[in-house]
Amino acid sequence: MHQFLAGFVVALAVTIAVVLLLRGKKDSENKSGKNENPNQLEELSRLTGELAHEIKNPLSTIKINLKLTAEELEASEKNNHSFTRALRKLAVTQKEADRLEQILDGFLHFIDRGQLQPENININELIGDMVDFYSPQATSRSITIRMGLSEKPLVCKVDKDMLKQAILNLFINAQQAMTDGGELLIRTSEQENYAVIEISDTGSGIGPDKIVNIFDAFYSSRPQGSGLGLPTTKKIVEAHSGSIFVNSEPGKGTSFTIKLPLAEPCD
């Protein structure tokens, strides 16, 4: 079993590194016609190293618990308590495996360079769809949703599915900040030639020493956080020529503001 795990870890690391380098090389060639982009390769190297670090901890826990489980099961024939402890260790192993899967899924979403599929979308309707989707989860967490949407349609040319993912990431971030429940406030408005989306919570807030890093890949102030939700949201918004800002006050809550260019009016 240990040999299998060691082989799996090596294969996983090699596969990720190769995929990253190939994607980086392809993008570099498409954009500049050159075979190398030092800045991009440096970024890919950094991300790969941080990913390996994130994977190492849950995999170490899995290895230890598998070893202890094997020992407990060997003794279980003589001692029922050993069998119970073995089951607990298997539960821990499953939890860490799930965490590993979450990290990898988040990373794959973050590095995804798929082409946008833009279409004219009324941002108010998209927000309404996301609130309908998220409401059951909010209710189960004692979170009250309050909306104040613009009376005027806010039509932007966006990839609907990608923007929904960005909005959902902000909902989940707010949920994690309100462990005892609270209010999720969602507003839309028009400013000059931009649609503005404000998503605020009444949660724990973010300290000034942490807020400067929240859009950095793999940075998370929560032990079980993947550190990829907010960076992915920022990447999606910027892919639409938009921008995202954050304001927060510890103990009072956090507010994210997204600005997206309005679509050109049809003649």
C-alpha positions in Angstrom: 0.0 0.0 0.0 2.8 2.4 0.9 4.5 1.7 -2.4 1.3 2.4 -4.2 0.8 5.7 -2.5 4.4 6.8 -3.1 4.0 6.0 -6.8 0.7 7.8 -6.9 2.2 11.0 -5.4 5.1 11.0 -7.8 2.9 10.4 -10.8 0.5 13.1 -9.7 3.3 15.6 -9.2 4.8 14.8 -12.6 1.5 15.0 -14.4 0.6 18.4 -12.9 4.0 19.8 -13.7 3.9 18.6 -17.3 0.3 19.9 -17.8 1.3 23.3 -16.4 4.4 23.6 -18.6 2.6 22.6 -21.7 -0.2 25.0 -21.1 2.3 27.8 -20.4 4.3 27.0 -23.5 1.2 26.9 -25.7 -0.1 30.2 -24.4 3.3 31.8 -24.7 3.6 30.7 -28.3 0.1 31.9 -29.2 0.6 35.3 -27.7 4.2 36.2 -28.8 5.3 33.6 -31.3 8.2 32.7 -29.0 9.0 29.4 -27.2 9.5 30.8 -23.8 8.0 33.5 -21.5 10.2 33.8 -18.4 7.6 35.6 -16.3 5.0 33.0 -17.1 7.3 30.1 -16.4 8.3 31.6 -13.1 4.6 32.0 -12.2 3.9 28.4 -13.2 6.9 27.2 -11.2 5.7 29.1 -8.1 2.1 27.8 -8.4 3.3 24.2 -8.9 5.5 24.4 -5.8 2.6 25.8 -3.7 0.3 23.1 -5.0 2.7 20.4 -4.0 2.9 21.9 -0.5 -0.9 21.9 -0.3 -1.1 18.3 -1.4 1.6 17.1 1.0 -0.3 17.7 4.2 -3.5 15.7 3.5 -1.5 13.0 1.8 0.8 12.6 4.9 -2.4 12.3 7.0 -3.7 9.6 4.7 -0.5 7.7 4.8 -0.3 7.7 8.6 -3.9 6.7 9.0 -3.7 3.9 6.5 -0.7 2.5 8.4 -2.5 2.8 11.8 -5.7 1.3 10.3 -3.8 -1.7 9.1 -2.4 -2.2 12.6 -5.8 -1.8 14.2 -7.5 -4.2 11.9 -4.9 -6.8 12.5 -5.7 -6.5 16.2 -9.5 -6.2 15.7 -10.0 -9.9 15.8 -9.0 -9.9 19.5 -10.3 -6.5 20.5 -13.6 -4.8 19.4 -12.3 -1.4 20.6 -9.5 -1.7 18.0 -12.1 -2.2 15.3 -13.9 1.0 16.3 -10.7 3.0 16.3 -9.9 1.6 12.8 -13.3 2.9 11.6 -12.5 6.4 13.0 -9.2 6.4 11.2 -10.8 5.4 8.0 -13.3 8.4 8.4 -10.3 10.7 8.8 -8.7 9.3 5.7 -11.9 9.9 3.7 -12.1 13.5 4.9 -8.5 14.2 3.9 -9.1 12.5 0.5 -12.1 14.8 0.0 -9.9 17.8 0.9 -7.3 16.8 -1.6 -9.9 16.5 -4.3 -11.2 20.0 -3.4 -7.7 21.4 -3.7 -7.1 19.8 -7.1 -10.5 20.8 -8.4 -10.0 24.4 -7.3 -6.5 24.4 -8.9 -7.8 23.1 -12.2 -10.5 25.8 -12.3 -7.9 28.4 -11.5 -5.5 27.5 -14.3 -8.3 26.8 -16.8 -7.7 28.9 -19.9 -10.8 27.9 -21.8 -12.2 30.4 -24.3 -15.0 32.7 -23.1 -18.4 32.1 -24.5 -19.9 35.6 -24.2 -23.5 36.5 -24.7 -25.6 39.5 -23.8 -26.9 38.8 -20.3 -29.0 40.9 -17.9 -26.9 41.0 -14.7 -30.0 41.4 -12.6 -31.5 38.2 -14.0 -28.2 36.3 -13.5 -28.0 37.5 -9.8 -31.6 36.4 -9.3 -30.9 32.9 -10.7 -27.9 32.6 -8.4 -29.9 33.7 -5.3 -32.6 31.1 -6.1 -29.9 28.5 -6.4 -28.1 29.5 -3.2 -31.1 30.2 -1.0 -31.6 26.7 0.4 -28.0 26.6 1.5 -28.2 30.1 3.0 -31.4 29.1 5.0 -29.6 26.0 6.4 -26.8 28.3 7.6 -29.2 30.9 9.2 -28.2 33.4 6.5 -30.8 36.0 5.4 -30.4 37.3 1.9 -31.4 40.8 1.1 -31.4 42.1 -2.5 -31.5 45.6 -4.0 -31.4 45.3 -7.7 -31.3 48.1 -10.2 -34.7 48.8 -11.8 -32.9 49.3 -15.1 -31.6 46.2 -17.0 -27.9 45.9 -16.8 -26.8 44.1 -19.9 -23.2 42.9 -20.2 -21.5 40.6 -22.7 -20.3 37.8 -20.4 -19.8 34.1 -20.2 -22.8 33.2 -18.1 -21.4 30.1 -16.5 -18.1 31.6 -15.6 -19.7 34.7 -14.1 -22.1 32.5 -12.1 -19.0 30.6 -10.7 -17.4 33.9 -9.7 -20.6 35.0 -7.9 -21.1 31.7 -6.1 -17.5 31.9 -4.9 -18.3 35.2 -3.2 -21.5 33.8 -1.7 -19.5 30.9 -0.2 -16.8 33.2 1.0 -19.5 35.3 2.8 -21.0 32.1 4.3 -17.7 31.0 5.7 -17.3 34.4 7.4 -20.7 34.1 9.1 -20.4 30.9 11.1 -23.3 31.8 13.3 -25.5 33.2 10.6 -26.0 36.8 9.4 -27.1 38.8 6.4 -25.9 38.6 2.8 -26.6 41.8 1.0 -26.6 41.9 -2.8 -27.0 45.1 -4.8 -26.7 46.1 -8.4 -26.4 49.5 -10.0 -25.1 51.4 -13.0 -22.1 53.7 -12.8 -21.2 55.4 -16.1 -20.7 52.6 -18.6 -20.4 49.8 -16.0 -22.7 47.4 -14.2 -21.8 47.3 -10.5 -22.4 44.2 -8.3 -22.0 44.6 -4.6 -21.9 41.5 -2.4 -21.6 42.2 1.4 -21.8 40.2 4.5 -22.1 40.8 8.3 -19.4 38.3 9.1 -16.1 38.4 11.0 -14.4 40.8 8.5 -10.8 40.7 7.3 -7.9 42.3 9.1 -5.6 44.8 7.2 -2.7 42.4 7.5 -4.7 39.7 5.6 -6.8 41.7 3.1 -3.7 42.5 1.0 -3.3 38.8 0.2 -6.8 37.6 -0.3 -6.6 37.4 -4.1 -3.3 35.5 -4.0 -3.4 31.9 -5.1 -3.4 29.4 -2.2 -3.7 32.1 0.5 -6.4 31.3 3.0 -7.0 32.4 6.6 -9.2 29.3 7.2 -7.6 25.9 8.0 -9.7 24.0 5.4 -9.8 26.7 2.8 -8.3 26.0 -0.7 -7.1 29.5 -1.2 -8.4 29.5 -4.8 -12.0 30.8 -4.6 -11.2 34.5 -4.5 -8.3 34.3 -7.0 -10.5 32.4 -9.4 -13.2 35.1 -9.0 -10.7 37.8 -9.7 -9.4 36.0 -12.8 -12.9 35.5 -14.2 -13.9 39.2 -13.6 -10.7 40.4 -15.3 -11.2 38.1 -18.2 -14.3 40.1 -18.9 -12.4 43.4 -18.8 -13.9 44.1 -15.4 -12.4 44.8 -11.9 -13.1 43.7 -8.4 -12.5 45.5 -5.1 -12.8 44.6 -1.4 -13.5 46.6 1.7 -13.7 45.1 5.1 -13.8 45.9 8.8 -13.0 43.3 11.4 -16.0 42.3 13.4 -18.5 44.1 11.1 -18.2 42.4 7.7 -16.8 42.5 4.2 -18.0 43.9 0.9 -16.9 42.9 -2.6 -17.6 45.2 -5.6 -17.4 44.0 -9.1 -17.5 46.3 -12.1 -18.3 45.0 -15.6 -18.5 47.0 -18.8 -22.0 47.3 -20.1 -22.7 45.9 -23.6 -22.8 48.3 -26.5 -26.4 49.1 -27.3 -27.9 47.4 -30.4 -28.7 49.7 -33.3 
